[in-house]
């Protein structure tokens, strides 16, 4: 999965792409799931499964769960 990170919040980039970032384990799981897609909108990462939005990640605010999904379950797990 590739993303255009030019419009992504720098805080979110650190949380997602740094090895010690709180969302890094989510990013790795997304790489292995062909049903997931992601788009950067309004500096946030919107995650979709089969075209339906499931999760929104932001840099400084809490993640917003849109619908129950296995990727959302990873938010509560520690890497």
N, C-alpha and C positions, 0 to 999 in steps of 0.2 A: 504494500500500500504506500502510495506516495501522496504527499500533501504540499500545497503551496503555503508555506509558513510565513510569507512576507506580511500577511495581515493578522497573524496570530499574536496574542498577548505574550510578552516576553516571560511573564511569570508562568504562564501555561506551558510555554516551550520548555522551561527548566523542569517543571513538574513532570512533563511527559517524556522528554528525551534524555535527561540526565539519568545515569545509572541509579542514583540515590533519590530520584524524584518519586513523589507519592503516587503518580499515575503511570510510572514506567512499566509496571507489570501489566497494566491495562493495554499499553501500547504494544507490548510483546504479544499479548493474547490476540489483539486485533490483527496482527500480521499473519497469524495462523488460521484465521477464520475467514473463508472466502465469501461468506454471506454478509459480512460487515463492510460498510463503506463509511467514509468520514469526509466532512466538508468544513472549512473554516468560514464562519460567518460572524460578523460583529466581534471579531477578535476571540471568539469562542470556538470550540470543536464540537460539532454536531455529529453524532454517531447514529448510523442507520443500519437496520437489519432488514434485508429484502425490501428496501425502499421505505420502510416505516421508521420514524425517529424513535430511538430508545433512550438516548442519554445526551446531555449537554454538559461539557466540561469547560469551566472558566478558570482564569488564573487566580483571582483573589476571592471568589465566592464559592460556595458549596456546589457540588455537582447537582444537576437537576435531572432526576429520573423521570422520564416521560412515560415509559411502560416497562413492565417487568421483563427482564431478559437476563440471560446468564452472564453477560458482560457487566451488568449492574451489580451482580452478586460479588464480583471481584473488588468492588469499592470497599467492602467491609473486611476483605481478607488482607492480611499482611503479606508482603512479598517475601 
